[in-house]
Amino acid sequence: QLQLVESGGNLVQPGGSLRLSCAASGFTLDYYAIGWFRQAPGKEREGVSCINNSGGNTYYADSVKGRFTISRDNAKNTVYLQMNNLQPEDTAVYYCAAQVGLFRLCVLSRYEYNAWGQGTQVTVSS
């Protein structure tokens, strides 16, 4: 069974940093593009960043460009999201998911993804 597990969420002050991890079990991430999404209370789930299977193609939402960095370590079967200069508007539950299909360039449409993790809470507050 394909499963992704997110970790690394926490309470952090504005301007702080966190690194989220997305670990896979039951399958290898080597073939899949992985996306990070977030959902704040009362809002729709939105795409944050994605990375293709090799790591050579990445994409960021405008709201996080220059602050967030996505990366992957296929040997560890894990994808990371480094988040710097966090702001209150980044508060949300963060999810990772595997894009449908093999060896694809990544896109940030949630409808292209399955095998969602359970999410990890990120709260930015002073």
ChimeraX attribute file (.defattr): number of C-alpha atoms within 10 A of each C-alpha:
attribute: neighborCount
match mode: 1-to-1
recipient: residues
	/A:1	7
	/A:2	13
	/A:3	17
	/A:4	24
	/A:5	19
	/A:6	24
	/A:7	18
	/A:8	15
	/A:9	18
	/A:10	16
	/A:11	14
	/A:12	18
	/A:13	15
	/A:14	17
	/A:15	14
	/A:16	14
	/A:17	18
	/A:18	18
	/A:19	16
	/A:20	23
	/A:21	23
	/A:22	25
	/A:23	20
	/A:24	22
	/A:25	13
	/A:26	9
	/A:27	12
	/A:28	15
	/A:29	25
	/A:30	19
	/A:31	17
	/A:32	21
	/A:33	27
	/A:34	34
	/A:35	32
	/A:36	27
	/A:37	23
	/A:38	22
	/A:39	19
	/A:40	16
	/A:41	9
	/A:42	6
	/A:43	9
	/A:44	9
	/A:45	17
	/A:46	17
	/A:47	21
	/A:48	25
	/A:49	26
	/A:50	31
	/A:51	28
	/A:52	26
	/A:53	23
	/A:54	19
	/A:55	19
	/A:56	9
	/A:57	14
	/A:58	20
	/A:59	19
	/A:60	21
	/A:61	14
	/A:62	9
	/A:63	11
	/A:64	16
	/A:65	12
	/A:66	11
	/A:67	13
	/A:68	20
	/A:69	18
	/A:70	23
	/A:71	20
	/A:72	21
	/A:73	14
	/A:74	16
	/A:75	9
	/A:76	11
	/A:77	15
	/A:78	21
	/A:79	25
	/A:80	22
	/A:81	23
	/A:82	14
	/A:83	19
	/A:84	17
	/A:85	15
	/A:86	22
	/A:87	17
	/A:88	15
	/A:89	12
	/A:90	20
	/A:91	20
	/A:92	21
	/A:93	18
	/A:94	27
	/A:95	27
	/A:96	32
	/A:97	27
	/A:98	29
	/A:99	29
	/A:100	16
	/A:101	12
	/A:102	14
	/A:103	14
	/A:104	17
	/A:105	20
	/A:106	24
	/A:107	22
	/A:108	21
	/A:109	15
	/A:110	17
	/A:111	9
	/A:112	14
	/A:113	19
	/A:114	17
	/A:115	16
	/A:116	20
	/A:117	20
	/A:118	15
	/A:119	22
	/A:120	21
	/A:121	19
	/A:122	22
	/A:123	20
	/A:124	20
	/A:125	16
	/A:126	10
